[in-house]
């Protein structure tokens, strides 16, 4: 059986365990085992990153940009290979995995512009003979803790801006699909980055806690569930580290009566069932306003039989399996228990579809109507192929429903009314808003991040916010000898 290890100081490293199984979700077979880092292994990785930090932070901007351009080309050339790794260990279909690689590549492309992104500020003659300038300095060693659902994209969100800014990086990916991170580390080495600039430690909670408390780590980025995000934020911040911790979501798609019902139904299908619902930006609640409800539910239900569920490496498949058997069973419980809570199961996907491998972690697509806040199916982040429909009478009720939810990651509005769309953007208390766009994931030159329980810390991820997060300003006030006054002045410098 293959053993998946770590990447430290430019080479693969295997430790003696403990180990965790890695499954092929499409078959249920144990495909490999991954070494779980202990505190000593994490320390080795941080030490390697620390050793590389001084030279790397002093490297020229043109050198960093050149290496990032090489990495961008290598990822593009190996995109099919990376996508196949994701499909094998995560389960998502190959086309979806390719889309993930493309969105990660976008962050590398953004980071290639680092010479312009790190331009400082300069004020001349703020006082007689005195100039002031501000420069962005790297932090040192930073860490990224990433989720199972995007094993290529989210690491690239974090590390591209981190290393572009002159930091070194320690990545702790999910132990459920660990191989993609090692392949990325190999491509980073092939691009010519110095040893130790990017390191990978596999592991679970002990590895996470070791990074959060390590004195050599200056900042931590995290994407995952809200309970863990809160723990990451509180633990790292207590140690004086800079933290951005992105948590869970309960994304709503609001459909007004004037909307294109067929278009909204197709969008709900794509955003709700794509990647088996295992996306932090997946739509899990459809809010049907007034007369939109009945035709919208019917249109969504009519499309579900057309969704082909099967192994991710089968070109005919549109939706693959879930990540583990335990997660599949948890998602199933929301569907089987919905009617007991008073909801109506319109399409029951709790059973595995016909024709999929018997041992795979498959579920069908479910549609549940007449859902209300207070039901488990509404309150919990399900992270599976389950769409809940909440019916409200008015626009105002829809906005109140969205704003009352503890999460504030993403929301979408489907309407033909431009005035309603403009008002909606101001009314909703959510970080990312789509108008007739069901999955409003920003492009890499904007920033990704929710509000409320979807983000801990004050920094969203990647884009301009990623550059600010991975640097700290240093302000230099200077006067040169030919302008030095000869008189003694004990007054506080006022600039006047």
C-alpha positions in Angstrom: 0.0 0.0 0.0 1.2 3.5 -0.9 2.4 5.6 2.0 1.9 9.4 1.6 4.4 11.5 3.5 5.4 15.1 4.0 7.5 17.6 2.0 10.2 19.4 4.0 13.2 21.4 2.9 12.7 20.5 -0.8 12.3 16.7 -0.5 9.7 14.1 0.5 9.9 12.9 4.1 8.2 9.9 5.6 7.8 9.4 9.3 7.0 6.2 11.2 3.4 7.0 11.9 0.7 7.1 13.1 -1.1 6.7 9.8 -4.6 7.5 8.5 -6.4 5.7 5.7 -6.9 7.4 2.3 -9.9 6.1 0.4 -11.1 6.1 -3.2 -14.6 7.5 -2.6 -15.9 6.0 -5.8 -15.1 2.4 -4.8 -14.8 2.7 -1.0 -11.5 0.9 -1.2 -8.5 1.9 1.0 -6.1 3.2 -1.6 -3.2 4.5 0.5 -2.2 5.6 4.0 -0.9 9.0 5.0 1.7 9.8 7.7 0.3 12.0 10.4 2.8 14.6 11.6 3.5 14.9 15.3 4.9 18.0 17.0 8.5 17.1 16.0 7.7 16.8 12.3 5.8 20.2 12.4 8.9 21.7 14.1 11.1 20.3 11.3 9.0 22.0 8.7 8.9 25.3 10.5 12.6 25.2 11.0 13.1 24.5 7.3 10.9 27.4 6.4 12.7 29.6 8.9 16.1 28.7 7.4 14.9 29.7 4.0 13.1 32.9 5.1 16.0 35.3 5.3 17.3 34.7 1.8 13.9 34.4 0.3 12.7 37.7 1.8 15.7 39.4 0.4 15.1 38.0 -3.1 14.3 40.6 -5.7 10.7 41.1 -6.8 11.6 40.2 -10.4 13.1 36.9 -9.2 9.9 36.1 -7.3 7.7 37.0 -10.3 9.8 35.0 -12.6 9.5 31.9 -10.5 5.8 32.4 -10.1 5.5 32.6 -13.9 7.3 29.3 -14.2 5.0 27.8 -11.6 2.0 29.1 -13.5 3.2 27.4 -16.7 4.0 24.1 -14.9 0.5 24.0 -13.3 -1.1 24.6 -16.6 0.9 21.8 -18.2 0.1 19.4 -15.4 -3.6 20.4 -14.9 -4.9 17.1 -16.1 -2.6 15.2 -13.8 -3.6 17.4 -10.8 -7.3 17.0 -11.6 -6.9 13.3 -11.8 -5.3 13.2 -8.4 -8.2 15.3 -7.0 -10.8 13.0 -8.6 -9.1 9.9 -7.3 -9.0 11.0 -3.6 -11.8 13.5 -3.4 -14.3 12.0 -5.9 -15.4 15.1 -7.8 -15.8 14.6 -11.6 -12.8 15.4 -13.7 -14.3 18.5 -15.4 -15.0 19.9 -11.9 -11.5 19.1 -10.8 -10.1 20.9 -13.8 -12.2 23.9 -12.9 -10.7 23.9 -9.4 -7.2 23.8 -10.8 -8.1 26.7 -13.1 -9.3 28.9 -10.2 -6.2 28.1 -8.2 -4.1 29.0 -11.2 -5.8 32.4 -11.3 -4.3 33.1 -7.9 -0.8 32.3 -9.1 -1.4 34.6 -12.1 -2.5 37.4 -9.8 0.7 36.9 -7.6 2.8 37.1 -10.8 2.1 40.9 -10.6 3.9 41.2 -7.3 6.3 43.9 -8.4 3.3 46.2 -8.9 1.3 44.9 -6.0 4.1 45.7 -3.5 4.7 49.3 -4.5 5.0 51.4 -1.4 4.0 55.0 -0.6 6.3 58.1 -0.5 5.7 61.6 0.8 8.5 64.1 0.1 9.2 67.1 2.3 6.7 66.4 5.0 8.8 68.8 7.1 11.9 70.8 6.1 14.3 68.3 4.7 12.3 65.2 5.9 10.8 62.5 3.7 8.5 59.6 4.7 8.0 56.4 2.9 6.1 53.2 3.7 7.2 49.7 2.5 5.5 46.3 2.8 7.6 43.8 4.6 7.1 40.0 4.7 6.0 38.4 8.0 8.4 35.4 8.0 7.0 31.9 8.2 3.3 31.6 7.6 1.0 28.5 7.7 -2.0 27.4 5.7 -4.5 24.8 6.9 -6.8 23.7 4.1 -10.0 21.6 3.6 -10.6 18.4 1.7 -13.1 19.9 -0.8 -10.5 21.9 -2.8 -7.1 20.3 -2.3 -5.5 22.3 -5.2 -7.4 25.6 -5.3 -7.4 26.6 -1.6 -3.6 25.9 -1.1 -2.9 28.0 -4.1 -5.2 30.8 -2.8 -2.9 31.0 0.3 0.6 30.1 -0.8 0.7 32.1 -4.0 0.4 35.5 -2.3 2.4 34.4 0.8 5.5 33.5 -1.1 5.1 36.3 -3.6 5.3 38.7 -0.6 8.6 37.1 0.5 7.3 34.8 3.2 8.0 31.1 3.5 5.1 28.7 3.8 4.0 25.5 5.7 0.9 23.8 4.3 -1.2 21.4 6.4 -3.7 19.9 3.9 -6.6 17.6 4.7 -5.6 14.1 5.6 -8.5 12.8 3.5 -7.0 13.8 0.1 -3.3 14.6 0.8 -1.6 13.7 -2.5 -2.5 16.9 -4.5 -0.5 19.0 -2.0 2.6 16.9 -2.5 2.3 17.2 -6.3 2.0 21.0 -5.9 5.1 21.0 -3.8 7.0 19.0 -6.5 5.9 21.5 -9.1 7.1 24.4 -6.9 10.5 22.7 -6.6 10.6 22.1 -10.4 9.8 25.8 -10.9 13.1 26.6 -9.1 11.9 27.9 -5.7 14.6 27.4 -3.1 14.3 24.5 -0.7 12.2 25.3 2.4 10.1 28.1 0.8 7.1 25.8 0.6 6.8 22.8 3.0 3.9 20.3 3.5 3.1 18.5 6.7 0.2 15.9 6.7 -1.9 15.3 9.7 -4.9 15.9 11.8 -5.7 18.0 14.9 -2.3 17.5 16.6 -0.6 18.9 13.6 -3.0 21.8 13.4 -2.4 22.7 17.1 1.3 22.4 16.7 1.2 25.0 13.9 -1.1 27.3 15.9 1.1 27.3 18.9 4.6 27.2 17.2 6.5 30.4 18.1 8.2 30.3 14.7 4.8 30.8 12.8 3.8 34.4 12.3 0.4 34.0 10.6 -2.1 31.3 9.9 -4.7 31.0 7.1 -7.5 28.5 7.5 -10.6 27.3 5.5 -13.0 24.8 7.0 -15.9 24.4 9.4 -17.0 27.2 11.8 -16.2 25.3 15.0 -12.7 24.6 13.9 -12.3 28.1 12.4 -13.2 29.6 15.8 -10.6 27.3 17.5 -7.9 28.3 15.0 -8.7 32.0 15.4 -8.8 31.9 19.2 -5.7 29.7 19.6 -3.5 31.5 17.0 -4.5 35.0 18.1 -3.9 34.2 21.7 -0.3 33.4 20.6 0.0 36.8 18.9 -0.3 35.5 15.4 -2.1 37.1 12.5 -5.1 35.0 11.6 -7.6 34.7 8.8 -10.0 31.8 9.4 -12.8 31.1 7.0 -15.7 29.0 8.5 -18.9 27.4 7.3 -21.8 28.6 5.2 -25.5 28.3 4.6 -25.8 30.0 1.3 -29.2 31.1 0.1 -30.5 31.6 -3.5 -33.4 34.1 -3.4 -35.8 33.8 -6.4 -38.3 36.7 -6.9 -41.5 36.2 -8.8 -40.3 38.1 -11.8 -37.2 35.9 -12.3 -36.5 33.6 -15.2 -37.8 30.5 -13.4 -36.1 28.0 -15.7 -32.8 29.9 -15.4 -33.1 30.0 -11.6 -33.9 26.3 -11.5 -30.9 25.4 -13.6 -28.7 27.6 -11.5 -30.0 26.0 -8.3 -29.2 22.5 -9.7 -25.7 23.5 -10.6 -24.9 25.3 -7.4 -26.6 22.8 -5.1 -25.5 19.5 -6.5 -22.2 20.3 -8.2 -19.3 18.5 -6.5 -22.0 16.6 -4.5 -22.7 19.8 -2.6 -19.2 19.7 -1.0 -18.4 23.4 -1.7 -18.3 26.2 0.8 -20.1 28.3 -1.8 -22.7 25.6 -2.6 -26.3 26.8 -2.5 -28.1 24.8 0.1 -31.3 26.9 0.6 -33.6 28.1 -2.1 -35.8 31.0 -0.9 -38.9 31.1 -3.1 -40.7 34.4 -2.9 -44.5 34.5 -3.4 -45.7 33.1 -6.7 -42.3 31.8 -7.7 -42.5 28.9 -5.3 -44.6 26.3 -7.0 -43.2 26.6 -10.6 -39.6 26.8 -9.2 -39.9 23.6 -7.1 -41.5 21.8 -10.1 -38.7 23.0 -12.4 -35.9 21.9 -10.0 -37.6 18.5 -9.5 -38.0 18.0 -13.2 -34.2 18.4 -13.8 -32.9 16.1 -11.1 -33.4 12.8 -13.0 -31.1 14.2 -15.7 -28.2 14.3 -13.3 -25.8 11.4 -13.9 -24.2 10.2 -10.6 -21.1 8.0 -10.9 -17.4 7.7 -10.5 -15.5 11.0 -11.1 -13.3 9.5 -13.8 -16.3 8.4 -15.9 -16.8 11.0 -18.6 -20.6 10.5 -18.4 -20.7 11.4 -14.7 -22.0 14.8 -13.6 -21.7 14.3 -9.9 -19.4 12.0 -8.0 -19.4 10.4 -4.5 -19.1 12.1 -1.1 -15.7 12.1 0.6 -16.3 9.4 3.2 -18.9 6.8 4.2 -19.5 8.6 7.5 -20.2 11.9 5.8 -22.5 10.2 3.3 -24.5 8.7 6.2 -24.6 12.1 8.0 -26.0 13.8 4.8 -28.5 11.0 4.3 -29.9 11.5 7.8 -31.1 15.0 7.0 -33.2 13.7 4.2 -34.6 10.7 6.1 -35.5 12.9 9.0 -36.9 15.9 7.1 -40.6 14.7 7.1 -40.5 14.1 10.9 -39.6 17.8 11.3 -42.6 18.9 9.1 -40.9 19.3 5.7 -41.9 17.6 2.5 -39.4 15.5 0.6 -40.1 16.2 -3.1 -37.2 14.1 -4.5 -35.6 11.5 -2.2 -31.9 10.9 -3.0 -31.1 9.2 0.2 -30.4 5.9 -1.5 -27.4 5.4 -3.8 -28.3 5.7 -7.5 -28.6 2.6 -9.6 -25.4 1.5 -11.4 -22.8 3.1 -9.2 -20.1 0.9 -7.6 -21.5 -0.9 -4.6 -18.8 0.2 -2.1 -18.7 3.8 -3.2 -19.8 6.7 -1.0 -22.7 7.8 -3.3 -25.9 9.6 -2.7 -28.6 10.8 -5.1 -29.8 14.4 -5.2 -32.5 15.4 -2.8 -35.0 18.3 -2.9 -36.9 19.1 0.3 -39.8 21.7 0.3 -41.6 23.5 3.1 -38.5 23.9 5.2 -38.4 26.4 8.0 -35.7 27.8 10.4 -35.4 25.6 13.4 -35.3 22.4 11.4 -32.0 20.6 11.3 -32.1 20.6 7.6 -32.1 24.4 7.6 -30.0 25.2 10.6 -27.0 22.9 9.9 -24.3 23.1 7.3 -25.1 19.8 5.5 -22.3 19.9 2.8 -24.0 17.4 0.6 -26.4 17.1 -2.4 -29.5 18.4 -0.5 -31.5 21.5 -1.6 -33.9 22.9 1.0 -36.7 25.2 -0.2 -38.1 27.9 2.2 -41.2 29.7 1.0 -41.7 33.4 2.0 -44.3 35.9 0.9 -42.3 39.0 0.2 -38.8 40.4 -0.6 -38.6 41.8 2.9 -39.2 38.4 4.4 -36.5 36.9 2.2 -33.9 39.5 3.3 -34.8 39.0 6.9 -34.4 35.3 6.6 -30.9 35.6 5.1 -29.8 38.2 7.6 -31.1 36.2 10.6 -28.9 33.2 9.6 -25.7 33.0 11.7 -23.6 32.5 8.5 -22.8 35.2 6.0 -20.7 33.6 3.3 -22.6 33.8 0.0 -26.0 34.7 -1.3 -27.6 35.1 -4.7 -30.7 36.9 -6.0 -32.5 35.9 -9.2 -34.6 38.7 -10.7 -35.2 40.8 -13.7 -35.6 44.0 -11.6 -32.5 46.1 -11.5 -33.8 48.2 -8.7 -34.5 45.2 -6.5 -31.0 43.9 -7.3 -29.3 47.1 -6.3 -31.4 47.3 -3.1 -30.6 43.6 -2.3 -26.8 44.3 -2.4 -27.2 46.9 0.3 -29.8 45.1 2.4 -28.1 41.7 2.9 -25.5 41.1 5.5 -23.4 38.7 3.5 -19.8 39.0 2.3 -20.3 37.7 -1.3 -23.4 38.5 -3.3 -24.5 37.2 -6.7 -27.1 38.8 -9.0 -28.4 36.1 -11.4 -25.1 34.3 -10.6 -25.6 31.3 -8.2 -22.0 30.8 -7.1 -20.5 34.3 -6.6 -16.9 33.3 -6.1 -14.8 36.4 -6.9 -12.0 36.4 -9.4 -8.5 36.4 -7.9 -7.9 40.1 -8.2 -10.8 40.7 -5.7 -11.0 39.0 -2.4 -12.9 35.9 -1.0 -14.5 36.0 2.4 -17.8 36.0 4.2 -19.2 37.8 7.2 -20.5 36.8 10.6 -19.8 33.1 11.6 -18.3 32.5 8.1 -15.1 34.5 8.9 -13.0 34.9 12.0 -10.4 37.7 11.8 -10.7 40.8 9.8 -9.1 39.6 6.5 -10.7 37.8 3.6 -8.5 35.5 1.5 -6.4 36.0 -1.7 -6.4 39.0 -4.0 -5.5 42.4 -2.6 -6.5 41.3 0.9 -4.1 38.4 0.6 -1.2 40.8 -0.1 -2.1 42.9 2.9 -2.5 39.9 5.1 0.9 38.5 4.2 2.8 41.8 4.7 3.1 44.5 7.4 3.8 48.1 6.8 7.1 49.7 7.8 7.2 53.5 7.8 10.6 55.2 7.4 11.1 58.8 8.3 14.4 60.1 7.0 16.6 63.3 6.9 20.0 63.4 5.3 23.1 65.2 6.6 23.0 68.2 4.3 19.6 69.1 5.8 20.4 68.4 9.4 19.7 71.4 11.6 22.5 72.6 13.9 20.2 74.0 16.6 18.9 71.8 19.4 15.1 71.4 19.5 13.5 69.3 22.2 10.0 69.7 20.8 7.9 66.8 19.5 8.1 66.7 15.7 4.9 68.2 14.4 5.6 68.2 10.7 5.0 72.0 10.5 
